[in-house]
Amino acid sequence: MRAIRALAGLVAGVAAAALPASRVRSGEREPTVTVLERTSDPLLRADQPWEDFSLSYCQVLRIGGAWQLWYNARDHHYRGAADGFVCYARSKDGVRWEKPALGLVAYAGERRNNILAVGCNLGSVFVDEAAPAAERFKAVVTRPSGDHSGVFGGTSADGIHWVWGDEPLLKCNSDTANVCFRDGGRYRLYSRLWTEPPYGGRRMIGYSESARFGAFPDPAVILQADLQDARDVHFYSSAATKLGPQRYLMLPSVFTTGDGLVRLHAAFSRDGRQFQRVSRGPVVAPGPGFDRAGLYASPGAVPGGRPNTWWYYYLGLATPHDQSQPGKVVSDGGIGRFLVRVAD
């Protein structure tokens, strides 16, 4: 396994420090990530008027016997994050999903829909077991903030009725599916950085942490293309997840501008800060159907029925990244899942 070459970028006008890549400790074997199963058809499709452009990033949690899904949707009026919808679905088995009529947000004058928020893009949802009951669920979203995409937080007692913060969690631009979760006495936040901010150069993954859900410092670069990668490789989003003690896995979406496709790679860490790529190639490639052009994994893997296995849900797209435009694409995107085994 080769260490990542970390090249310093700039964030909001200040230098972004780069953390060194982690290394396999003496006597340890290199981690492997193996896909055991994968859906061929989407478990959830874009089939509502507020989804008639596309679906976007998603998050699945299983709490007791209930499966909950949060996802982004876009209609044909979409031009940016201010036009996005955050939607909710539920399931008893993680396979058959229902889009309940929440009655929270009016769309075309009608509240019978599963929209729970507008004007933002959801990155991740997690359960904060140490928080007061009213703030048990926490979420990270992006929404317009001046001339960039600000990272904001929300809290909820039930994952459906949310209170959204006015102050950004992170002050620098990060226009992606940002991932946050509580890990002991700290909150970890995985974000997007650019080599030439705010939107220039190549995308890479940043990391910062805070003792509270807010006031995150400027992130450090933890994963990006290195000298062995092609010049058109971007690390788009992280799907960072804690699988267990000293077991952190990223399934970053790697975007190659030459063909416009997005594939899932893997990186592993013992401390949640220093990650090492598991292989040079993708662990999940585009499929033949709904996910033939792009894959974006959801963070927060759900334990599978076999040892060291986890279900990952993902957004699959059939349209190449730079060709996905309202008016040209109709009801793109579906949510599937795959089962991975992680041996470390």
N, C-alpha and C positions, 0 to 999 in steps of 0.2 A: 504494500500500500504506500502511495507516495504522499508526502506532506503537501499541504496547500501552500502555494506561494502567495503571500498576502501583500497586495500592493495598496498603499495608502490612497484614499480618495479624499474628497472634500465634502463636508456636510454643512449647509447653512453658513458657508464662509469660513468654517474652522476646519482644521485637519482632523480627519477621522482616523483614530488609532486602529491598528490592525492587530488582532490577537494571533499568536502562533497556533498552528494546527496541533491537535492532540496526536499523540503517538501510542501505539499499542505497547502496553507495559511488558516487561520481560516475563516470559512464561505464558503470556496470553496468546490465544489464537486470534487472527483477524476476524472481525465480525462478517457475517454473511446475511444477506437479505434475499429470501426466495419467495416468489409469488406462487401460491398453491392453487388458488381459485380466482376467477374473475368473471364478472357479469358480461354477457354479450349484448344484452339489451338494457336500457336505462331502467332503474327502479322508480324514478320520478322524471317526468317529462315537462317541457314547456308547453302547456295546453290551456292557459288562461289569457285573457286580453292583456293583463299587465305583464305578461311574460312573452308577448308576441315578437319581440326582438330576440332575446336570449335569456338563459339562466346564467348565473355567475357563481362565485365562490360559495362554499357551503361548510357547515359544521354539524356533526352528529354526536349526540351524547346518549348513553343508555343509563338511566337512573332507575334502579330496581328493575321492574319488568316493562318500563316505558321507554320507548325510543323517541328521541326528539331531534328534529332537523330544522336548522335555520339556513336560509339560502338567500342569495340576491337574485332579483329579477329586473328585467328592463323591457319597456315597451318601445314602440316605434318612434316615440318622442324623445328617446334617450339621446343626450349629448354629453353627459358627464355625471359625476357622482351626485350632483344635486338633483338629478332626475331618477335616481335609483330607488328601488323598493327592497326592503328586507321582509322576507316571508317566512312562514312557519308551517311545518308539517309534523305529523305524529304517526307512530306505528306500534303494533304489538309484537312484531317479530323482526323488524329491521329490513323487511323485504317489501311488504305491501304498505304503502303510505297514503295517508289521508290529508287533504288540505282543508282544515276546518274553517268555517265562517267565523272569524274572530269579532267582527263588528267594530273594529278599532279605527279604521281609516277608510275614508270615502274614496272610491275610484269610479270615475264617470258618474258620480252622484249616487253610487250604491256601496253600502258597507258590507255586503255579504261576500267577503273575500278573506284571504289568509294573510293579508298585509299587516305587519305590526309596526313598521317605521318607514318613513320616506326621507329622501334627501341625503342619503348616506349609503356607503357600501360596507357591509359587515365583513370583518376579517376572522374573528374567532369568538367563541363563547366558552366559558368555563364555570365550574362550581367552586366557590370559595368557602370551604367548610369552616374556616375560622371567622367568617364575617357575620355580622348581625343578620337575622332572618330576612330583613327587608332588602339586603344587599347580597344575598347568597349567590345569585347568578351575576356574572360580570361579562361584559362584552367589549370588544374593541372595534371601532368603525373608523372609516375615513370620510371626511366631508370637506368641502371647499373652505379654505382659511386663507384669505388674502389671495396671493398668486400661486399657492401650492395646495397640496392635499394634506390637511391636518389629521393627526391621530387623536381620536377622542374616545372616551369611555362611557359605559352605561351600567346601571345596576338594576336588579329586578328580584322580586321575591319568588316569582314563578317561571321566569324565562319568557313571558308573554307581554306583561305590562312593564314598560321600561321607563327609567328616569335617565336622561342623557345629560352628561356634563357639558358645561359651557367652556371650561378651560381645557386646553389640549393636554393629553398625557405626555406627549412628545412634541417638542417645538419644531423639529425639522420635518421636511417633506418626506412622505413615505406612502406612495400611491399603489398599495398592493393589499393582499390579504395578510395584514399584520397579525401575529400570534402572541397571545399573552396567557400566562397561567401562574398560579401561586405554587411556589416550591419551598416549603418550610417557612422561614421568616422573610422571604423575598418574593417579589413579582418579577418574572422574566418576560422581556418583550423582544420579539424578533421582528425586524422591520426591513424595509428596502432602502438601500442607498444607491447613489449614482456616482460613477467615476467623475462626471462633470455636472454637478448639480446646477439647477434643480432637476432637469430632465435630459441631460446630455451624457454621451458616452455609453457605458455598459451598466446594466443593473447588477447589484450584488446584495448580499444579505448582511444586515447589521444586528447588533445585540446591545441591549442595555438592561439594567436591573434597578429596582427601587424597593425600599422597605415599605412603601405604601403604593396604592393603586393610583399613581400619578407622579409628577415631578421626575420623570425618567431623564437621566442625563443624555447628552449626545451619544449615539451608538458607536460602537467599534465594528470594524469590518471583521466578519468571521467566516464568510464563504463567498468566493467569487471565481471567475475563470482564471486559470493560470497559464503558464507559457506552453503547456502541452495541449491546451484547448484551441479549437479554431477561433479565429478572430471575431466570429459572429455569435459567440456563445454569451448568453445573459442568464444569470441566476435570478429568476423571476419572483418566486415566493418560496417560503420555507417548509410549511406544514410541520414545524418543530413540535415534538411530543415527548413527554417523559413516559417511558414504558415501565420503569421501576427504579429502584436504587441504583445509581451510577449507570443508568441505561437511558440515553437520550437519542432519539432518531429524527433526522430530517429526511423528508422526501421532497427535495426542492424541484420545482418546475423549471426546467432548463429550456429556454427559448433560443432557437437558432434563426437568425434573421434571413439567412440564405434561402431556406425552404418554408419559413413561416410556421414551423411546427413546434410543439411544446411537449417534451418528454419528461418522465419522472426519473430522477437520479436518487442516490442515497448517500447520507453522511452520518457518522456515528460519533458519540461523545460520552465521556465518563462524568463530566462536570457540567454539561449544559452550556458551556462557553466556548470550548475549543473542540472543533469538529474536524473529522478526517473523512474524506470520501471513501466509500466502500468499494467503488469500482469506477473505471473511467467511462463506462457506457451506461445507458439507461437500465433501470430495473423494471420499468413498465414503459412500453412503447405504445404509440397510437394503435388503435384497433381498426377493424374494417368497417365499423358502422358509425354510431353516434359520436364516438370519441376518436375519429380518424385524424383529427388535426391538432388536438390539444388536450392535455390532462393536467388537472390542478387538484392535488390531494388535500383533503381536509385534515387539520390537526386533531389531536385528541382521539387516538385510535381506541377502538372498542375490543376488549379481550375476546379471542376466539375460543372455540371449544377444546382445542388441543394445546399442550404446553408450548409456550414461547410463540404463540400465534396471535395475531391481531387483525381485526377488520379495519380497513381504511376505506372511507367513502371519498369519492372524487367527482369533480365536475369534468365532463367530457364534452368537447366541442367538435363539430364537423367542419367548421370554417377556419382556414388559416388565420393567424393572429391579425395581420394587417389588412385582411379583407373583410373583417367583421365590422360591418357598418349598418346602422338602421336604414331601412328602405331597400337594402340589397339582401339582407338576411332575414328570414322569417322563422321564429320559434326554434332557434338553434339551442343546443345544449340539453344534456340529460345528466342525471346523477346516478352513478354506478358504485360498485364497491369491489374490492379485491382482498383476499386473505393472504397475509405474509407471515413467514416464519423468520424470526431473527435469532440467529445463533451467534453467541459471543463468548 
